[in-house]
Amino acid sequence: MSQSRHRTEASPLEREDSGTFSLGKMITAKPGKTPIQVLHEYGMKTKNIPVYECERSDVQIHVPTFTFRVTVGDITCTGEGTSKKLAKHRAAEAAINILKANASICFAVPDPLMPDPSKQPKNQLNPIGSLQELAIHHGWRLPEYTLSQEGGPAHKREYTTICRLESFMETGKGASKKQAKRNAAEKFLAKFSKISPENHISLTNMVGHSLGCTWHSLRNSPGEKINLLKRSLLSIPNTDYIQLLSEIAKEQGFNITYLDIEELSANGQYQCLAELSTSPITVCHGSGISFSTAQNDAAHNALQYLKIIAERK
């Protein structure tokens, strides 16, 4: 789909250049050229190089949509597509049709509803690239990936990767490090797929406040819970450390994510990782006779770590 606007009076671009060439002759002479290439060559000859601008980049998990505007002299056209290249092609094609004053000109541009996977851009096939493009478009920091777990037998390895974007975090698993990263990126894209580009909502606004808990803020916090932690021994039996950590997280403004590890430890215990969205990120390991006890142990170890950090001067 494309739109265009131009002056009714023929512009220099629409006329023959001193009779030495025509757009139709260029197309006939070089049938293998793409609309972008043809328009660029025509612009070079008329000294009006085409200028492309991205008007919209709506990156969804399944069907990304891009809109590009091309300006050649007095003519401006837009084109849409499921990739930047396709959108540019459609914009260039619309401009060529106006320049040739013949809408019957048609180029072999892929159908956005029936894309050829072998010819799609890598970022369209790769959620990692799509997530990075989404972050750039909204002005967010680039995603960060961390390998948090590697386990399983040699013939069936499983990797767990943590992806962080602003104050959000997702985990992905896969039979390879790359697959685990892709899985984490796909989860992020699914989470943000309902965000309208026109809203320009930052991730910080989505959660209501900035999760900027730092070691400095912990050490100087007047919060009741964190100061109680400084005085606690953390050695009372049957203590609900998960609840205690949750209360401190709420007071200090960070999130907690528990990641159960499917593989048992060397001594046959369940394992868990507790990740705190502090700055820097805190990850603590826990183990126990069940997933719940492993989570409680991970929370206990996280509290021990926070206690040490908070007490430092």
C-alpha positions in Angstrom: 0.0 0.0 0.0 1.4 3.4 -0.9 0.4 7.0 -0.9 1.7 9.9 -2.8 1.4 13.6 -3.3 2.9 15.8 -6.0 2.3 19.0 -7.9 0.0 18.8 -10.9 2.5 20.8 -12.9 5.2 18.5 -14.3 8.4 18.8 -12.4 11.9 18.6 -14.0 12.1 15.0 -12.8 9.0 14.1 -14.9 10.6 15.5 -18.1 13.2 14.0 -20.3 16.7 15.1 -19.4 17.7 17.0 -22.6 16.3 14.1 -24.6 19.3 11.9 -23.7 17.4 9.3 -21.6 14.1 8.4 -20.2 13.0 6.4 -17.2 11.2 3.9 -19.4 14.4 3.3 -21.4 16.3 2.8 -18.1 13.9 0.2 -16.9 13.8 -1.6 -20.3 17.6 -1.6 -20.5 18.1 -2.9 -17.0 15.1 -5.2 -16.2 16.8 -6.8 -13.2 17.1 -3.5 -11.3 15.0 -3.0 -8.2 12.8 0.1 -7.8 15.3 1.5 -5.3 18.2 1.1 -7.8 16.2 2.5 -10.7 15.1 5.5 -8.7 18.6 6.2 -7.4 20.1 6.1 -10.9 17.4 8.4 -12.2 18.0 10.7 -9.3 21.7 10.8 -10.0 21.1 11.8 -13.6 18.6 14.5 -12.6 20.7 15.6 -9.6 17.9 14.9 -7.2 19.1 12.0 -5.1 16.1 10.2 -3.4 15.9 10.7 0.3 14.3 7.9 2.5 12.9 8.4 5.9 11.3 6.0 8.3 7.9 7.3 9.3 6.8 4.3 11.3 8.4 1.2 12.7 5.8 -1.1 14.4 7.8 -4.2 15.4 5.4 -7.0 16.4 6.4 -10.5 17.3 4.8 -12.0 14.2 4.1 -9.3 11.6 6.4 -6.2 11.8 5.2 -3.2 9.8 7.4 -0.4 8.5 6.5 2.8 6.6 9.1 4.7 4.6 8.8 8.0 2.8 10.9 8.8 -0.2 11.4 12.3 -1.5 12.7 13.0 -5.0 12.6 16.6 -6.0 9.0 17.8 -5.7 7.6 14.2 -5.4 7.0 12.5 -2.1 5.7 8.9 -1.8 5.3 6.4 1.0 5.3 2.7 1.1 4.6 0.0 3.7 6.1 -3.5 4.2 7.0 -6.2 6.6 10.6 -5.1 6.4 12.5 -1.9 5.9 13.7 -3.0 2.5 10.2 -3.9 1.3 8.8 -0.6 2.5 11.6 1.3 0.7 10.9 -0.7 -2.4 7.2 0.1 -2.3 7.9 3.8 -1.8 10.4 3.9 -4.7 7.9 2.0 -6.9 5.2 4.6 -6.2 7.6 7.4 -7.0 8.7 5.7 -10.3 5.0 5.3 -11.3 4.5 9.0 -10.9 7.7 9.9 -12.7 6.8 7.7 -15.6 3.1 8.8 -15.5 2.2 5.2 -16.0 0.7 3.3 -13.1 1.0 0.1 -15.1 4.7 -0.2 -14.3 5.1 -3.1 -11.9 8.1 -4.5 -10.1 8.5 -7.9 -8.6 8.2 -6.9 -5.0 7.5 -9.8 -2.5 4.0 -10.1 -1.2 4.1 -9.1 2.5 1.4 -11.7 3.3 3.5 -14.5 1.7 7.1 -13.7 2.6 10.0 -15.8 1.3 11.9 -16.9 4.5 15.1 -17.3 2.6 15.0 -13.6 1.5 13.7 -12.0 4.7 16.1 -9.8 6.6 17.8 -11.4 9.5 16.1 -9.3 12.1 12.7 -10.4 10.8 13.7 -14.1 11.3 15.7 -13.4 14.5 13.7 -12.1 17.5 17.0 -10.9 19.0 17.4 -8.4 16.2 13.7 -7.5 16.3 14.0 -6.8 20.1 17.1 -4.6 19.6 15.3 -2.7 16.8 12.3 -2.2 19.1 14.5 -0.8 21.9 16.2 1.6 19.5 12.9 2.8 18.1 11.6 3.6 21.5 14.8 5.1 22.8 15.4 2.3 25.4 18.7 0.9 26.4 19.8 -2.1 24.4 18.9 -5.6 25.7 21.6 -7.4 27.8 21.9 -11.1 27.8 23.5 -13.2 30.6 24.0 -17.0 30.6 22.7 -18.0 34.0 22.6 -21.7 33.8 24.1 -24.6 31.8 23.1 -28.2 32.6 21.9 -31.5 31.4 23.8 -34.5 30.0 26.3 -34.0 27.2 23.9 -35.3 24.6 21.1 -33.1 25.8 22.4 -29.8 27.1 20.1 -27.1 28.2 21.0 -23.4 28.6 19.2 -20.7 30.5 19.7 -17.1 29.5 18.5 -13.9 31.3 17.6 -11.0 29.1 17.3 -7.5 30.7 15.7 -4.5 29.1 15.4 -1.4 31.2 13.8 -2.6 34.4 12.3 -5.7 32.9 13.7 -9.2 32.8 12.8 -12.4 30.9 14.5 -15.8 30.9 14.8 -18.2 28.0 15.8 -21.8 27.7 17.2 -23.8 24.8 19.4 -26.6 23.6 22.0 -23.9 22.7 23.1 -20.6 24.0 21.7 -18.9 20.9 18.4 -20.7 21.2 18.1 -19.6 24.8 18.7 -16.0 23.8 16.1 -16.2 21.1 13.6 -17.6 23.5 14.1 -14.8 26.0 13.8 -12.2 23.2 10.6 -13.8 21.9 9.1 -13.5 25.4 10.0 -9.8 25.5 8.4 -9.2 22.0 5.3 -11.0 23.2 5.1 -8.8 26.2 5.5 -5.5 24.3 3.5 -6.5 21.2 0.5 -4.6 22.5 2.3 -1.3 22.9 1.1 1.2 20.3 4.0 3.1 18.7 1.9 6.3 19.0 1.8 6.1 22.8 5.6 6.5 23.2 5.3 4.8 26.6 8.6 4.3 28.3 9.2 1.1 30.2 9.7 3.1 33.4 6.2 4.6 33.1 4.7 1.2 32.5 5.8 -0.1 35.9 4.9 3.2 37.6 8.3 4.1 38.9 12.0 3.6 38.2 13.5 0.5 39.8 16.8 2.2 40.5 17.8 0.5 43.7 21.6 0.8 44.0 24.2 -0.2 46.6 24.5 3.5 47.6 20.7 3.9 48.1 20.7 0.7 50.2 23.4 2.0 52.5 21.8 5.3 53.0 18.1 4.2 53.0 16.0 5.3 56.0 13.7 2.4 55.3 12.4 0.4 58.3 12.8 -3.0 56.6 16.4 -2.6 55.3 17.5 -1.2 58.7 15.9 -4.2 60.4 17.8 -6.4 58.1 21.1 -4.8 59.2 20.3 -5.9 62.8 19.1 -9.4 61.9 21.1 -12.5 62.3 19.2 -14.4 59.6 19.6 -17.7 61.5 16.2 -18.2 63.0 14.8 -21.6 62.0 11.6 -21.8 59.9 11.8 -18.2 58.9 9.9 -17.2 55.8 12.8 -15.5 54.0 10.8 -15.2 50.8 8.3 -12.9 52.5 11.1 -10.9 54.2 12.9 -10.4 50.9 9.6 -9.4 49.3 9.0 -6.7 51.9 12.4 -5.3 51.5 12.0 -5.3 47.7 8.8 -3.4 48.0 10.3 -0.8 50.3 13.5 -0.4 48.2 11.9 -0.5 44.8 13.2 -3.6 43.1 11.7 -6.8 41.6 12.5 -10.4 42.5 12.4 -13.3 40.0 12.8 -16.9 41.1 14.1 -19.3 38.4 13.7 -23.0 39.3 16.4 -25.1 37.8 15.2 -28.5 36.5 18.5 -30.3 37.0 19.2 -31.5 40.6 22.4 -30.6 42.4 25.3 -33.0 42.8 23.8 -34.2 46.1 20.3 -34.6 44.7 18.7 -31.4 45.9 16.4 -29.0 44.0 18.0 -25.8 42.9 16.7 -22.2 42.4 18.1 -18.8 41.3 16.8 -15.6 42.9 17.4 -12.5 40.7 17.0 -9.0 42.1 16.6 -6.1 39.7 19.0 -4.0 41.7 21.7 -2.0 40.0 23.9 -3.9 39.5 21.7 -7.0 39.2 22.0 -9.5 42.1 21.7 -13.3 41.4 21.8 -15.8 44.3 21.6 -19.6 44.3 19.6 -21.7 46.7 19.0 -25.5 47.2 16.7 -27.7 49.2 14.6 -30.8 49.3 11.9 -29.2 47.2 11.5 -26.2 44.9 9.8 -24.2 47.7 12.7 -24.8 50.1 15.2 -24.0 47.4 13.5 -20.7 46.8 13.5 -19.9 50.5 17.2 -20.8 50.6 17.9 -18.5 47.6 15.9 -15.7 49.3 18.0 -16.3 52.5 21.2 -16.0 50.5 20.0 -12.9 48.8 19.2 -11.3 52.2 22.6 -12.2 53.4 24.1 -10.4 50.4 21.9 -7.3 50.8 22.8 -7.2 54.5 26.5 -7.2 53.7 26.1 -4.5 51.1 23.9 -2.3 53.2 26.3 -2.4 56.2 29.3 -1.3 54.2 30.4 2.3 54.6 
